[in-house]
Every structure is written in C-alpha cells, then in structure tokens.
C-alpha cells in the first residue's frame, strides 16, 4: 500500500488568507526525519492538512517536506502532493468528520517542546468547558482558542494548549494537540484519552446545537479513523477530578449520551 498525505502550507497575511496548500488523496506515514528509515510519528489520513515549514530534503528516491505535525517537527514525502492556493482557515476534513480548523488556520503558537505521542489508541474521551465567554463566529472562536493557549503556556507554563481539540458554538472544531499527541487536559488521564473542550461556560445552559453536533461528529470521526476505540468510554472532567468542569448543564446532558460511564 502506498501511503500518501495531505499537507497544508499557510502563510498568514493581513487579510487572514494564506497562499498555498499541498493536498493529496491517500494516507501518509509522517516521519521524524527525511527518509523511510526514520521513526513513524503517525499516519495522516486523506483530507487532513498540516503546515509546510519550507524545508526540503531528498532521500530514498523521494523529496521530503518538513511539516508541523500536531506541534512536532516532521517529514513527509511530497511526490504525490498537489500544491494549490488556500485560506488560513483551511480545515482538516474527511468524509464523516466535522470542519476541523488546523493549528495553522487559527494561528497557533509552536509548542516549546515537541509533543509526546500516545502509545495506544485512546479508549476514553473527556469533555471539558472553558469556563469562559462563548463565541458564535469563527473569528471570535479563534480569539478564544488563542487565549486558552496563551493561558496554558504563559499562565501554567505548559508546552502548549492542553486540549486535544476545542469546539466553538460556531460549529467548528479547532485542532489543539490533535489526535496523536499526549494532552495536558485531565490529570492522571492524559495517556488514556482525548480531551475535548467546548468554548464557553455551561453551568447554567447547554451549548448550542452547532457545538453539540460538532462534538458528536468529532468523536465518531475519531472512531472511523481508528484514533479512538469503538468501545470508548465518555466522561466529564469532574468524573475524574475535583472540578465543576464541564459545567453542570453540559455534564447533565452528556450523561444521556451513548458511551457515557461515570
């Protein structure tokens, strides 16, 4: 089987549009260095996009591109890539998945150290809320995601935003650490599950349908891609820690969802 990738090159301009995307149609092994002898960091599915860092090397008969793979310095063969103009809000999408705005799309800071990788497919999903104001447009939600990242990196001195994904009431999913990286979202459980944070405070009301549908679609997308086990367990943050997160109303709601287990 030939493994191919979808990569995205996003050069941010003043009008929030990027210049170039590289796209392909089949999955690709992403490696720690240029060449097939280097360690595989993960497999990028068709339709997923990652920032092109500009470096090029030739090895094993292929030209390799240096990319940002969920905050990690990585390399992928470009031989099957089709580069074309794109916007900075270019989303990482595939069949059955929600609209996922890439790290490049929302202007993420680079992590201070490379992310550690999960050693097995996560069998838990932990739901959080940001305990902040909400957002209903992409521009407003991007501002919130950036604020979360700044708080985690500058306030907690973590290497990056802690969540795996962030969901807005604009209906978009925002890539944080992504599918394959160990998060910093749920103490003692960062290695067994992914953390999904909904922007807003849900102590007194539930998220809107756009956000709720995005959460459900994201989880199913992860199952379809093999990024979450089919028999995963869903929990609220408060199920495993002394916290009000993900807010009382959202917590009450997720207890009615399939796969929830206290």
DOVO-606315 format. One line per field, with one value per residue (C-alpha): residue in one letter; residue number from 1; x, y, z. Coordinates in nm, 4 decimals, padded with zeros to 6 digits. Layout:
rest a / ...
nr NUM / ...
u X / ...
v Y / ...
w Z / ...
***
This chain:
rest x / x / x / x / x / x / x / x / x / x / x / x / x / x / x / x / x / x / x / x / x / x / x / x / x / x / x / x / x / x / x / x / x / x / x / x / x / x / x / x / x / x / x / x / x / x / x / x / x / x / x / x / x / x / x / x / x / x / x / x / x / x / x / x / x / x / x / x / x / x / x / x / x / x / x / x / x / x / x / x / x / x / x / x / x / x / x / x / x / x / x / x / x / x / x / x / x / x / x / x / x / x / x / x / x / x / x / x / x / x / x / x / x / x / x / x / x / x / x / x / x / x / x / x / x / x / x / x / x / x / x / x / x / x / x / x / x / x / x / x / x / x / x / x / x / x / x / x / x / x / x / x / x / x / x / x / x / x / x / x / x / x / x / x / x / x / x / x / x / x / x / x / x / x / x / x / x / x / x / x / x / x / x / x / x / x / x / x / x / x / x / x / x / x / x / x / x / x / x / x / x / x / x / x / x / x / x / x / x / x / x / x / x / x / x / x / x / x / x / x / x / x / x / x / x / x / x / x / x / x / x / x / x / x / x / x / x / x / x / x / x / x / x / x / x / x / x / x / x / x / x / x / x / x / x / x / x / x / x / x / x / x
nr 1 / 2 / 3 / 4 / 5 / 6 / 7 / 8 / 9 / 10 / 11 / 12 / 13 / 14 / 15 / 16 / 17 / 18 / 19 / 20 / 21 / 22 / 23 / 24 / 25 / 26 / 27 / 28 / 29 / 30 / 31 / 32 / 33 / 34 / 35 / 36 / 37 / 38 / 39 / 40 / 41 / 42 / 43 / 44 / 45 / 46 / 47 / 48 / 49 / 50 / 51 / 52 / 53 / 54 / 55 / 56 / 57 / 58 / 59 / 60 / 61 / 62 / 63 / 64 / 65 / 66 / 67 / 68 / 69 / 70 / 71 / 72 / 73 / 74 / 75 / 76 / 77 / 78 / 79 / 80 / 81 / 82 / 83 / 84 / 85 / 86 / 87 / 88 / 89 / 90 / 91 / 92 / 93 / 94 / 95 / 96 / 97 / 98 / 99 / 100 / 101 / 102 / 103 / 104 / 105 / 106 / 107 / 108 / 109 / 110 / 111 / 112 / 113 / 114 / 115 / 116 / 117 / 118 / 119 / 120 / 121 / 122 / 123 / 124 / 125 / 126 / 127 / 128 / 129 / 130 / 131 / 132 / 133 / 134 / 135 / 136 / 137 / 138 / 139 / 140 / 141 / 142 / 143 / 144 / 145 / 146 / 147 / 148 / 149 / 150 / 151 / 152 / 153 / 154 / 155 / 156 / 157 / 158 / 159 / 160 / 161 / 162 / 163 / 164 / 165 / 166 / 167 / 168 / 169 / 170 / 171 / 172 / 173 / 174 / 175 / 176 / 177 / 178 / 179 / 180 / 181 / 182 / 183 / 184 / 185 / 186 / 187 / 188 / 189 / 190 / 191 / 192 / 193 / 194 / 195 / 196 / 197 / 198 / 199 / 200 / 201 / 202 / 203 / 204 / 205 / 206 / 207 / 208 / 209 / 210 / 211 / 212 / 213 / 214 / 215 / 216 / 217 / 218 / 219 / 220 / 221 / 222 / 223 / 224 / 225 / 226 / 227 / 228 / 229 / 230 / 231 / 232 / 233 / 234 / 235 / 236 / 237 / 238 / 239 / 240 / 241 / 242 / 243 / 244 / 245 / 246 / 247 / 248 / 249 / 250 / 251 / 252 / 253 / 254 / 255 / 256 / 257 / 258 / 259 / 260 / 261 / 262
u 00.0000 / 00.1302 / 00.0930 / 00.0317 / -00.0542 / -00.2462 / -00.0318 / -00.1140 / 00.1107 / -00.0416 / 00.1324 / -00.0703 / -00.1408 / -00.3139 / -00.6475 / -00.6312 / -00.5777 / -00.2930 / -00.1077 / -00.0522 / -00.1850 / -00.0498 / -00.3184 / -00.3278 / -00.5805 / -00.4442 / -00.2922 / 00.0754 / 00.3250 / 00.4737 / 00.8285 / 01.0745 / 01.3248 / 01.3566 / 01.3666 / 01.1937 / 01.4389 / 01.3162 / 01.0573 / 00.6908 / 00.5213 / 00.1747 / -00.0368 / -00.2095 / -00.5448 / -00.6605 / -00.8140 / -00.6043 / -00.3789 / -00.0552 / 00.1663 / 00.4595 / 00.7672 / 00.9540 / 01.2401 / 01.3121 / 01.5426 / 01.5896 / 01.6183 / 01.5229 / 01.4208 / 01.1661 / 01.1629 / 01.0571 / 00.8841 / 00.9407 / 00.5978 / 00.4435 / 00.2648 / 00.0462 / 00.3286 / 00.6033 / 00.8810 / 00.8109 / 00.8840 / 00.6576 / 00.7146 / 00.5795 / 00.5814 / 00.2020 / 00.1103 / -00.0809 / 00.0032 / -00.2594 / -00.3834 / -00.5730 / -00.7010 / -00.5579 / -00.8874 / -00.8288 / -00.9833 / -00.8719 / -01.1693 / -01.2550 / -01.5744 / -01.7948 / -01.5853 / -01.6733 / -01.4984 / -01.1619 / -00.9642 / -00.5948 / -00.3422 / -00.2129 / -00.5690 / -00.6181 / -00.2615 / -00.1366 / 00.1949 / 00.4536 / 00.4938 / 00.8004 / 00.8946 / 00.7746 / 00.4595 / 00.4896 / 00.2863 / 00.0138 / 00.1369 / -00.2029 / -00.5403 / -00.7294 / -01.0261 / -01.1620 / -01.2978 / -01.3048 / -01.5414 / -01.4423 / -01.5671 / -01.3511 / -01.5402 / -01.5148 / -01.7290 / -01.8674 / -01.8253 / -02.0520 / -01.8307 / -01.5033 / -01.3086 / -01.4423 / -01.3736 / -01.0183 / -00.9602 / -01.0845 / -00.8662 / -00.5630 / -00.6494 / -00.6717 / -00.3326 / -00.1754 / -00.3191 / -00.1872 / 00.1575 / 00.2119 / -00.0014 / 00.0620 / 00.3956 / 00.2851 / 00.4476 / 00.1250 / -00.2520 / -00.3599 / -00.6662 / -00.6768 / -00.9495 / -01.1562 / -01.5159 / -01.6939 / -02.0599 / -01.9777 / -01.9891 / -01.6162 / -01.3639 / -01.0216 / -00.7191 / -00.5207 / -00.2771 / -00.4719 / -00.5399 / -00.1991 / -00.0351 / -00.0465 / -00.2510 / -00.2481 / -00.6231 / -00.7198 / -00.4827 / -00.3757 / -00.5706 / -00.3774 / -00.2389 / -00.5679 / -00.7951 / -00.8505 / -00.9720 / -01.2394 / -01.3104 / -01.6212 / -01.5696 / -01.7977 / -01.9383 / -02.2074 / -02.3022 / -02.6478 / -02.7123 / -02.6031 / -02.4012 / -02.5980 / -02.6784 / -02.3883 / -02.1378 / -02.3109 / -02.3257 / -01.9592 / -01.8607 / -02.0563 / -01.9243 / -01.5661 / -01.5871 / -01.7373 / -01.4722 / -01.2057 / -01.3644 / -01.3866 / -01.0208 / -00.9034 / -00.7977 / -01.0488 / -01.1510 / -01.5013 / -01.5872 / -01.4593 / -01.5856 / -01.7149 / -01.6648 / -01.6918 / -01.3817 / -01.5463 / -01.5805 / -01.2072 / -01.1173 / -01.2301 / -01.3766 / -01.7088 / -01.5959 / -01.7614 / -02.0351 / -02.3474 / -02.5813 / -02.3344 / -02.2452 / -02.6122 / -02.6503 / -02.3517 / -02.4739 / -02.7554 / -02.5145 / -02.4059 / -02.0728 / -02.1052 / -01.9865 / -01.9398
v 00.0000 / 00.3477 / 00.5966 / 00.9491 / 01.2709 / 01.5896 / 01.8812 / 02.2453 / 02.5459 / 02.8527 / 03.1878 / 03.4325 / 03.7696 / 04.0797 / 03.9750 / 03.6318 / 03.4411 / 03.2042 / 03.1469 / 02.7773 / 02.4337 / 02.0905 / 01.8215 / 01.4507 / 01.1714 / 00.8811 / 00.8301 / 00.9037 / 00.7948 / 01.1074 / 01.0540 / 01.2094 / 01.2710 / 01.2763 / 00.9141 / 00.5815 / 00.4715 / 00.7354 / 00.6706 / 00.6962 / 00.9673 / 00.8954 / 00.8439 / 01.1436 / 01.0436 / 01.1718 / 01.5157 / 01.6238 / 01.9290 / 02.0270 / 02.3331 / 02.3164 / 02.4559 / 02.5034 / 02.2557 / 02.0025 / 01.7005 / 01.4084 / 01.0513 / 00.7013 / 00.8309 / 01.0811 / 01.4503 / 01.5133 / 01.8196 / 01.9462 / 01.9887 / 02.0758 / 01.7571 / 01.8484 / 02.0585 / 01.8133 / 01.8643 / 01.6018 / 01.4995 / 01.3639 / 01.2645 / 01.5276 / 01.3163 / 01.2742 / 01.6179 / 01.8758 / 02.2298 / 02.4969 / 02.8256 / 02.8064 / 03.0118 / 03.0151 / 02.8766 / 02.5710 / 02.2916 / 01.9366 / 01.7394 / 01.3958 / 01.2077 / 01.1908 / 01.4396 / 01.7896 / 02.1022 / 02.0959 / 02.4195 / 02.3324 / 02.4838 / 02.6901 / 02.8002 / 02.9557 / 03.0786 / 02.8503 / 02.9201 / 02.6464 / 02.4258 / 02.4922 / 02.1228 / 01.8507 / 01.6686 / 01.3158 / 01.0633 / 00.8388 / 00.4805 / 00.3208 / 00.4145 / 00.6211 / 00.4435 / 00.7463 / 01.0855 / 01.3603 / 01.6554 / 01.9976 / 02.3518 / 02.6614 / 02.8361 / 03.1496 / 03.3625 / 03.1890 / 03.2532 / 03.2198 / 03.3264 / 03.1795 / 03.4989 / 03.5189 / 03.1497 / 03.1801 / 03.4605 / 03.2319 / 02.9383 / 03.1666 / 03.2940 / 02.9345 / 02.8542 / 03.1689 / 03.0891 / 02.7334 / 02.8318 / 03.1608 / 03.1029 / 02.7334 / 02.7238 / 02.4187 / 02.3440 / 02.4068 / 02.4311 / 02.1318 / 02.0047 / 01.7672 / 01.9692 / 02.2789 / 02.3208 / 02.6517 / 02.7431 / 02.8484 / 02.4746 / 02.4455 / 02.2164 / 02.3689 / 02.1413 / 02.1776 / 01.8914 / 01.6745 / 01.3023 / 01.1541 / 01.3676 / 01.3266 / 01.6139 / 01.8143 / 01.8217 / 01.5626 / 01.4912 / 01.1243 / 01.0530 / 01.2298 / 00.8999 / 00.7083 / 00.9590 / 01.2691 / 01.5949 / 01.7970 / 02.1460 / 02.3432 / 02.7193 / 02.8865 / 02.8366 / 02.5692 / 02.5818 / 02.7225 / 02.6303 / 02.3723 / 02.4524 / 02.5228 / 02.2508 / 02.3523 / 02.2799 / 01.9638 / 01.8215 / 01.9073 / 01.7172 / 01.4087 / 01.4219 / 01.4655 / 01.1605 / 00.9494 / 01.0798 / 00.9619 / 00.6176 / 00.5953 / 00.6916 / 00.4483 / 00.7364 / 00.6391 / 00.2835 / 00.1806 / 00.0882 / 00.4169 / 00.5489 / 00.9066 / 01.1064 / 01.4618 / 01.6181 / 01.6186 / 01.2389 / 01.2062 / 01.5266 / 01.7832 / 02.0374 / 02.1762 / 02.1191 / 02.0743 / 02.2801 / 02.1381 / 02.1619 / 02.0140 / 01.7440 / 01.6545 / 01.6312 / 01.4086 / 01.1568 / 01.0813 / 01.0111 / 00.6646 / 00.5503 / 00.7714 / 00.5969 / 00.7664
w 00.0000 / -00.0849 / 00.1976 / 00.0835 / 00.2655 / 00.2730 / 00.3829 / 00.4091 / 00.3629 / 00.5218 / 00.5091 / 00.7180 / 00.5631 / 00.6930 / 00.5412 / 00.7115 / 00.3856 / 00.3123 / -00.0104 / -00.0645 / 00.0268 / -00.0578 / -00.0892 / -00.1763 / -00.1760 / 00.0332 / 00.3808 / 00.4511 / 00.7146 / 00.8733 / 00.9991 / 01.2410 / 00.9626 / 00.5843 / 00.4684 / 00.5189 / 00.7903 / 01.0344 / 01.3052 / 01.2055 / 01.4121 / 01.2807 / 00.9732 / 00.8180 / 00.6633 / 00.3279 / 00.3612 / 00.6601 / 00.6382 / 00.8115 / 00.7855 / 00.5448 / 00.7218 / 00.3946 / 00.4322 / 00.1557 / 00.1510 / -00.0877 / 00.0470 / -00.0669 / -00.4080 / -00.2728 / -00.1959 / 00.1632 / 00.3049 / 00.6597 / 00.8230 / 01.1566 / 01.2624 / 01.5617 / 01.7035 / 01.6176 / 01.3658 / 01.0997 / 00.7410 / 00.4664 / 00.1039 / -00.1372 / -00.4540 / -00.4571 / -00.3234 / -00.5254 / -00.4107 / -00.4640 / -00.3199 / 00.0091 / 00.3003 / 00.6519 / 00.7754 / 00.5556 / 00.7577 / 00.8087 / 00.6868 / 00.5617 / 00.4961 / 00.8053 / 01.0023 / 01.1204 / 00.9964 / 01.1758 / 01.1623 / 01.1632 / 01.4017 / 01.1111 / 01.0386 / 01.3823 / 01.4170 / 01.6945 / 01.8640 / 01.8258 / 02.1348 / 02.3450 / 02.3283 / 02.0886 / 02.1914 / 02.3263 / 02.1283 / 02.2636 / 02.2779 / 02.2160 / 02.0723 / 02.3323 / 02.4914 / 02.6774 / 02.5746 / 02.8389 / 02.7932 / 02.9271 / 02.9110 / 02.9005 / 03.1845 / 02.9728 / 02.7495 / 02.4439 / 02.0718 / 01.7703 / 01.4793 / 01.3574 / 01.4260 / 01.7817 / 01.8442 / 01.7125 / 01.9638 / 02.2427 / 02.1346 / 02.1237 / 02.4724 / 02.6008 / 02.4501 / 02.5959 / 02.9387 / 02.9319 / 02.8023 / 02.9850 / 03.2943 / 03.3617 / 03.1740 / 02.9795 / 02.6450 / 02.4502 / 02.4789 / 02.6854 / 02.4982 / 02.2042 / 02.0324 / 02.1073 / 01.9868 / 01.9313 / 01.9059 / 01.5504 / 01.4758 / 01.4068 / 01.5728 / 01.6357 / 01.6321 / 01.9562 / 02.0230 / 01.7810 / 01.7554 / 01.8308 / 02.0982 / 02.4760 / 02.6151 / 02.9363 / 02.9875 / 03.2514 / 03.5405 / 03.5531 / 03.2324 / 02.9593 / 02.8309 / 02.8084 / 02.6388 / 02.4323 / 02.5830 / 02.4033 / 02.5370 / 02.4451 / 02.4435 / 02.6972 / 03.0453 / 03.0731 / 03.4375 / 03.3565 / 02.9934 / 02.7385 / 02.4246 / 02.1085 / 01.8561 / 01.6309 / 01.9070 / 02.0281 / 01.6771 / 01.6256 / 01.9425 / 01.8399 / 01.4845 / 01.6059 / 01.8301 / 01.5521 / 01.3140 / 01.5586 / 01.5785 / 01.1991 / 01.1622 / 01.4289 / 01.6534 / 01.9268 / 02.0123 / 01.9060 / 02.2669 / 02.4120 / 02.7463 / 02.7643 / 03.0832 / 03.2061 / 03.3561 / 03.7002 / 03.6881 / 03.7432 / 03.9272 / 04.1824 / 03.9419 / 03.8208 / 03.4601 / 03.2099 / 03.3736 / 03.5356 / 03.2370 / 02.9894 / 03.2408 / 03.2854 / 02.9090 / 02.8320 / 03.0881 / 02.8427 / 02.5541 / 02.4420 / 02.5889 / 02.8982 / 03.2125 / 03.5498
***
